Every structure is written in C-alpha cells, then in structure tokens.
Amino acid sequence: MKLWIKILLGLLGALLFMGGWAAMLEKEFTETSNTAYLQSSAVLFQQAGIEPQSKFVQTQGPVRRVHYYEMGEGEPLILIHGGGGYASQWFPIMESLAKSYHLFVVDRPGSGLTDKFNYDGVNLTNHGAEFVRTFMDALNLDRAHLVGHSMGGLFSVNFADRYPERVNKLVLIGHPAGGTLDIPPQVIMMGLPGVNTLLLKLIGEPTIEGSRDFHNMMLVHNTQQLSDTYWQNDVNAQLIPGNARSFNSLIENVVEFGGFKEEFLIHNALFTLPHDVTFIVGDKDIWDTVDNAEYLVSNMSNAAVHVIDNASHLPWLDAPQESANLILKALE
C-alpha cells in the first residue's frame, strides 16, 4: 500500500479513534467523574453477579496511589490491562478466575483510578517492571501469576524478565505491545505530536456512539453482545480527570512514524524467559498477526499460542468463557 494511502486511512481512522479521548485536553473535569466511573463499574459487576472489593494501596513505585479490585482465594493472580483500558474491563472473566485464584485486578498508571502519570521521555521497559514490582511489594506478594493484555503484556514481560523469581506463569491475552514494529496507522497518527493535537480539536465530548465505533474498529469483533452499562462505563472511564493526558503521553512515547519504537520491543526479554508463557489471541485482532505470535512462540522454550475464532484485541469481551477456560488451563 502506498504511503499516502496509509496516511489518509490513518487520518480517517484516527478521527474515530479520537472520538473517545478528544475533549479532555481542552477541558477540566471535576472529581465527580471518578464517582461516575466507580458507580457504573459497580453496576457492571452487579450485572455479572460479582462483588470485587475496590481498594487503593500506597506504593514506592512510579506512582504512589494505585487502585485495584480484589476477589477470590488461592494463589495470587494479577490482571494488567492494556493502553486505553481499565480494571473493570475484565468483568466478564473475573468470576471464573476467582474460583481458583486470588485476583488483583490493577489499574495501570494514568488509567482508571490509579494516579495520573506523564510518560514523556520515560523508559517504558523500566517503568513497567518497577510498577509491577512495587505493587506486589506493597501487597506483600512474593510471587504471582500474571495475565497481561496489550500494554499490560509489555509490563508483564519486562517484569518477568527482570524479576523471574517473582513470577509463576505468564499469560499474554490479546497481542502484547512491543511484539512487533508494525502497528495500526490510526495509532501512529495518535503518536505524532501536533497531528494528534489538531485531531483532538476536531472531535467532541466522549460518547457511547464514539466508544462503539472505536471498539468496532480496533478492539471487539462482536460489540452487539456488550450491554448499555458497559458502554456507559467505558465513557465514564474516559472522563476520569487526567486519564486522557496520561494516555496520549504514553502513545507519544512509544510510537514514531515508522511504528512502535524499537527500543521498547520485548523480543529479547521474551526469548529468554524461563517461565511457562501462553499467548491467547483473537483471529480478528488488527494490532498484530497470528503468524507473528507463532513466530514469537517458536523462539521460546516454554511457550504456546491459542487462537480464539471471531475475536479481536479484547478476546474476553468476544468470548468470555473460552478466554477464561484458556487462562485457567494455562495456569494449571
């Protein structure tokens, strides 16, 4: 595909992509949006028949105050969401996992209700590893299983590489960030300073319609099965004060015009991990390819890949029971 066509497609895609994140850089939002997110998350959990506890912990890491949900009993299992995600997005599989494990479903820095964070110039390899370490230290967790999605996968891999003795088994659901230089053109446009600012000014307040458009394009194959509560919760998550600034600084830090920055690729860390590592990817995921996941696995000593049909970048929203079953099997 010619470069100018890629740019045009990227611009069009970015307009949809930005629909959920636009007005936040130009407006100030009150703390009531935190409350709105907590309330809609509580309704989402209620509809799923679960009652995770919302908690905060003070850490000595990149951010001081970290928010997480806790439920279940057994060996510790930490779920780490992706770049634009948040802890309550894991709701469809939390009950299944909590029957066998003690869940800690964390909000990454600059996401959900964890402290905001400016990623400008930050060494993301070090940042991700130290965030996970200090979160575990604050909760007195010596070891844990990790499930990382997308950017959460990058955090998890770098932590496992730096502190192998503190990880039991590792699951990467949805293609992990840093697994390839090639990323969607929409995201490249989001990472270009100046261009992203211009696009931000063209889009209005986050809406349910904009959230659906973005999910359809980038995240979920079958959005029709998601409830009205999910869509409202997604909008509320975007309206949390400071989250949009944190997200955009993250994208600007990891993306350049050629794609994902080479310095943050996870190949070297992945290929030397001593742990059992399982990839769970959707066949409709546009962030990476099944072929690349298989290539990564072929260079690892204790790894496997499972493909979920008719699922995209958030496979547990397309196929919650299959995703939960695959995670549980991987952790056996």
C-alpha positions as CSV (number, residue, x, y, z in Angstrom):
1,M,0.0,0.0,0.0
2,K,1.3,3.4,-0.9
3,L,2.4,5.7,1.9
4,W,-0.1,8.4,1.1
5,I,-2.9,6.0,1.2
6,K,-1.8,4.7,4.6
7,I,-1.7,8.3,5.8
8,L,-5.2,9.0,4.6
9,L,-6.5,5.8,6.1
10,G,-4.7,6.7,9.3
11,L,-6.3,10.1,9.4
12,L,-9.8,8.8,8.9
13,G,-9.2,6.0,11.4
14,A,-7.7,8.5,13.9
15,L,-10.9,10.6,13.8
16,L,-12.9,7.6,15.0
17,F,-10.1,6.6,17.4
18,M,-10.0,10.1,19.0
19,G,-13.8,10.2,19.5
20,G,-13.3,8.7,22.9
21,W,-10.4,10.9,24.0
22,A,-10.9,14.2,22.5
23,A,-12.1,17.0,24.7
24,M,-10.1,16.1,27.8
25,L,-7.0,18.0,26.8
26,E,-9.0,21.2,26.3
27,K,-11.3,20.9,29.3
28,E,-11.1,20.4,33.0
29,F,-13.3,17.7,34.5
30,T,-14.4,17.5,38.1
31,E,-13.8,14.7,40.5
32,T,-17.4,13.7,40.1
33,S,-16.3,11.7,37.0
34,N,-14.4,9.4,39.3
35,T,-17.6,8.7,41.2
36,A,-19.5,8.1,37.9
37,Y,-16.9,5.5,36.9
38,L,-17.0,3.7,40.3
39,Q,-20.8,3.7,40.2
40,S,-21.1,2.3,36.6
41,S,-18.4,-0.2,37.4
42,A,-20.4,-1.4,40.4
43,V,-23.5,-1.8,38.2
44,L,-21.4,-3.7,35.7
45,F,-20.1,-6.1,38.4
46,Q,-23.6,-6.5,39.8
47,Q,-25.0,-7.5,36.4
48,A,-22.1,-10.0,36.2
49,G,-23.0,-11.4,39.6
50,I,-19.7,-10.5,41.3
51,E,-18.7,-8.3,44.2
52,P,-15.0,-7.4,43.9
53,Q,-13.6,-5.0,46.5
54,S,-12.4,-1.7,45.2
55,K,-9.1,-0.8,47.1
56,F,-6.2,1.6,47.0
57,V,-2.6,0.9,48.1
58,Q,0.3,3.3,48.6
59,T,3.5,2.1,46.7
60,Q,7.1,3.3,46.3
61,G,6.9,3.0,42.5
62,P,6.4,5.2,39.5
63,V,3.0,6.4,41.0
64,R,2.2,6.4,44.7
65,R,-1.5,5.6,44.9
66,V,-2.6,2.5,42.9
67,H,-6.2,1.3,42.6
68,Y,-7.2,-2.3,42.2
69,Y,-10.1,-4.7,42.5
70,E,-9.7,-7.8,44.7
71,M,-11.7,-11.0,44.9
72,G,-11.3,-14.8,45.3
73,E,-8.9,-17.0,47.2
74,G,-5.9,-19.1,46.3
75,E,-2.6,-18.3,44.6
76,P,-2.2,-14.6,43.6
77,L,-3.2,-13.7,40.1
78,I,-2.6,-10.2,38.8
79,L,-4.5,-8.9,35.8
80,I,-2.9,-5.9,34.0
81,H,-5.0,-4.2,31.3
82,G,-3.9,-2.5,28.1
83,G,-3.1,1.0,27.0
84,G,-6.5,2.5,26.9
85,G,-8.1,0.1,29.3
86,Y,-9.1,0.0,33.0
87,A,-9.5,-2.6,35.7
88,S,-13.3,-3.1,35.4
89,Q,-13.0,-4.0,31.7
90,W,-12.0,-7.5,32.9
91,F,-15.5,-8.1,34.4
92,P,-16.7,-11.0,32.2
93,I,-13.9,-13.4,33.3
94,M,-13.3,-12.3,36.9
95,E,-15.8,-14.7,38.5
96,S,-14.4,-17.8,36.6
97,L,-10.8,-16.9,37.6
98,A,-11.7,-16.0,41.2
99,K,-13.0,-19.5,41.8
100,S,-9.4,-20.8,41.6
101,Y,-7.2,-17.8,42.3
102,H,-6.9,-14.7,44.5
103,L,-7.4,-11.9,41.9
104,F,-5.7,-8.5,42.0
105,V,-7.1,-6.5,39.0
106,V,-5.0,-3.4,38.8
107,D,-5.3,0.0,37.1
108,R,-2.0,0.9,35.4
109,P,-0.5,4.4,36.0
110,G,-2.6,7.0,34.3
111,S,-5.6,4.7,33.9
112,G,-8.8,4.0,35.9
113,L,-8.4,5.4,39.4
114,T,-4.6,4.9,39.8
115,D,-2.6,8.2,40.0
116,K,-2.1,10.0,36.7
117,F,1.3,9.8,35.0
118,N,3.2,11.7,32.3
119,Y,5.0,9.2,30.1
120,D,7.0,11.8,28.3
121,G,10.6,10.5,27.9
122,V,10.0,7.6,30.3
123,N,11.9,4.3,29.8
124,L,8.9,2.1,29.5
125,T,10.9,-1.1,29.9
126,N,12.0,0.0,33.4
127,H,8.7,1.7,34.2
128,G,6.6,-1.4,33.6
129,A,8.8,-3.7,35.6
130,E,9.0,-1.4,38.5
131,F,5.3,-0.6,38.6
132,V,4.5,-4.3,38.9
133,R,7.3,-4.9,41.5
134,T,6.3,-2.0,43.8
135,F,2.6,-3.0,43.5
136,M,3.4,-6.5,44.6
137,D,5.8,-5.2,47.3
138,A,3.0,-3.0,48.7
139,L,0.7,-6.0,49.0
140,N,3.4,-8.3,50.3
141,L,3.1,-10.7,47.4
142,D,6.3,-12.6,46.9
143,R,5.2,-14.4,43.7
144,A,2.2,-14.3,41.4
145,H,0.8,-15.4,38.1
146,L,0.4,-12.6,35.6
147,V,-2.1,-12.0,32.9
148,G,-1.2,-9.1,30.7
149,H,-3.2,-7.5,27.9
150,S,-1.5,-5.4,25.2
151,M,0.5,-2.7,27.1
152,G,-0.1,-4.8,30.2
153,G,1.6,-7.6,28.4
154,L,4.6,-5.4,27.8
155,F,4.6,-4.5,31.5
156,S,4.3,-8.2,32.5
157,V,7.1,-9.5,30.2
158,N,9.5,-6.8,31.4
159,F,8.7,-7.6,35.0
160,A,9.2,-11.3,34.4
161,D,12.5,-10.7,32.7
162,R,13.8,-8.5,35.5
163,Y,12.4,-10.5,38.4
164,P,11.9,-14.0,37.2
165,E,11.8,-15.5,40.7
166,R,8.6,-13.5,41.4
167,V,6.5,-14.9,38.5
168,N,4.9,-18.3,38.4
169,K,3.2,-18.4,35.0
170,L,2.6,-15.7,32.4
171,V,-0.4,-15.3,30.1
172,L,-0.5,-12.7,27.3
173,I,-4.0,-12.2,26.1
174,G,-4.5,-10.1,23.1
175,H,-1.3,-9.4,21.2
176,P,1.3,-7.8,23.6
177,A,2.6,-4.3,22.9
178,G,6.2,-4.5,21.7
179,G,5.8,-7.8,19.9
180,T,6.2,-6.1,16.5
181,L,7.2,-2.7,15.0
182,D,4.0,-2.8,12.9
183,I,1.0,-1.1,14.5
184,P,-2.3,0.2,13.1
185,P,-1.9,3.6,11.2
186,Q,-4.6,5.1,13.5
187,V,-2.3,4.6,16.4
188,I,0.7,6.0,14.6
189,M,-1.2,9.2,13.9
190,M,-2.1,9.4,17.6
191,G,1.6,9.3,18.5
192,L,2.6,12.2,16.3
193,P,2.7,15.5,18.3
194,G,1.0,18.3,16.6
195,V,-1.1,16.0,14.4
196,N,-2.8,14.4,17.4
197,T,-3.4,17.9,18.9
198,L,-5.1,19.0,15.7
199,L,-7.3,15.9,15.6
200,L,-8.2,16.3,19.2
201,K,-9.7,19.7,18.5
202,L,-11.9,18.3,15.7
203,I,-13.7,15.8,18.0
204,G,-16.1,16.5,20.8
205,E,-17.0,15.0,24.1
206,P,-16.7,11.3,24.6
207,T,-19.9,9.5,23.7
208,I,-21.3,6.0,23.7
209,E,-21.5,6.1,19.9
210,G,-17.9,7.1,19.6
211,S,-16.9,4.3,22.0
212,R,-18.8,1.7,19.9
213,D,-17.1,3.0,16.7
214,F,-13.7,2.6,18.3
215,H,-14.4,-0.9,19.7
216,N,-15.8,-2.0,16.3
217,M,-12.7,-0.7,14.5
218,M,-10.0,-1.7,17.0
219,L,-11.0,-3.9,20.0
220,V,-14.0,-6.1,19.7
221,H,-15.4,-8.3,16.9
222,N,-19.0,-8.6,18.1
223,T,-19.9,-5.4,20.0
224,Q,-23.6,-6.2,20.0
225,Q,-23.3,-8.5,22.9
226,L,-22.0,-5.7,25.2
227,S,-24.5,-4.1,27.4
228,D,-25.6,-0.4,27.7
229,T,-23.9,-0.4,31.1
230,Y,-20.6,-1.5,29.6
231,W,-20.7,1.4,27.1
232,Q,-21.6,4.0,29.8
233,N,-18.8,2.6,32.0
234,D,-16.3,3.0,29.1
235,V,-17.3,6.6,28.6
236,N,-17.0,7.3,32.3
237,A,-13.6,5.8,32.3
238,Q,-12.5,8.2,29.6
239,L,-13.9,11.2,31.6
240,I,-11.7,10.5,34.7
241,P,-9.6,13.6,35.2
242,G,-6.1,13.4,33.7
243,N,-6.5,10.0,32.1
244,A,-6.6,11.3,28.5
245,R,-3.4,13.3,29.1
246,S,-1.7,10.2,30.5
247,F,-2.8,8.1,27.6
248,N,-1.7,10.5,25.0
249,S,1.7,10.9,26.6
250,L,2.1,7.1,26.6
251,I,1.2,6.8,22.9
252,E,3.6,9.7,22.0
253,N,6.4,7.9,24.0
254,V,6.1,4.5,22.3
255,V,5.2,5.4,18.7
256,E,7.1,7.0,15.9
257,F,6.2,7.5,12.2
258,G,7.6,4.1,11.3
259,G,5.6,2.3,14.0
260,F,6.3,1.0,17.5
261,K,9.7,2.3,18.8
262,E,12.4,-0.4,18.5
263,E,13.8,0.4,21.9
264,F,10.7,-0.8,23.6
265,L,10.3,-4.1,21.7
266,I,10.0,-7.1,24.0
267,H,11.7,-9.8,21.9
268,N,14.9,-10.1,23.8
269,A,13.1,-10.4,27.1
270,L,10.5,-12.9,25.8
271,F,13.0,-15.2,24.2
272,T,15.0,-15.7,27.4
273,L,12.1,-16.1,29.9
274,P,12.3,-19.4,31.9
275,H,8.5,-19.3,32.7
276,D,5.6,-21.1,31.0
277,V,4.2,-18.4,28.7
278,T,0.8,-18.7,26.9
279,F,-0.4,-16.4,24.2
280,I,-4.2,-16.1,23.7
281,V,-5.1,-14.1,20.6
282,G,-8.1,-13.4,18.5
283,D,-8.1,-14.2,14.8
284,K,-9.7,-10.8,14.1
285,D,-7.1,-8.8,16.1
286,I,-5.7,-6.0,13.9
287,W,-2.9,-5.0,16.3
288,D,-0.8,-7.9,15.2
289,T,-1.0,-11.2,13.4
290,V,-1.3,-14.8,14.4
291,D,1.8,-15.5,12.3
292,N,3.8,-13.2,14.5
293,A,2.5,-14.7,17.7
294,E,3.6,-18.1,16.3
295,Y,7.0,-16.7,15.4
296,L,7.5,-15.4,18.9
297,V,6.5,-18.7,20.4
298,S,8.8,-20.6,18.1
299,N,11.7,-18.7,19.6
300,M,10.8,-19.5,23.2
301,S,11.4,-22.7,25.2
302,N,8.2,-23.0,27.2
303,A,5.5,-21.2,25.2
304,A,2.2,-21.9,23.4
305,V,-0.3,-19.9,21.4
306,H,-4.1,-20.4,21.3
307,V,-6.3,-18.6,18.8
308,I,-9.9,-17.7,19.5
309,D,-12.1,-17.5,16.4
310,N,-14.2,-14.4,15.8
311,A,-12.4,-12.4,18.5
312,S,-10.4,-9.2,18.3
313,H,-8.0,-7.4,20.6
314,L,-10.1,-7.9,23.7
315,P,-10.9,-11.6,23.2
316,W,-12.5,-12.0,26.6
317,L,-15.2,-9.5,25.6
318,D,-15.9,-11.5,22.4
319,A,-15.6,-15.0,24.0
320,P,-15.5,-14.7,27.8
321,Q,-15.9,-18.3,28.8
322,E,-13.4,-19.6,26.2
323,S,-10.9,-16.9,27.3
324,A,-11.4,-17.8,31.0
325,N,-11.0,-21.5,30.3
326,L,-7.8,-21.0,28.3
327,I,-6.3,-18.8,31.1
328,L,-7.2,-21.4,33.7
329,K,-5.7,-24.2,31.6
330,A,-2.5,-22.1,31.1
331,L,-2.1,-21.6,34.8
332,E,-2.6,-25.3,35.8
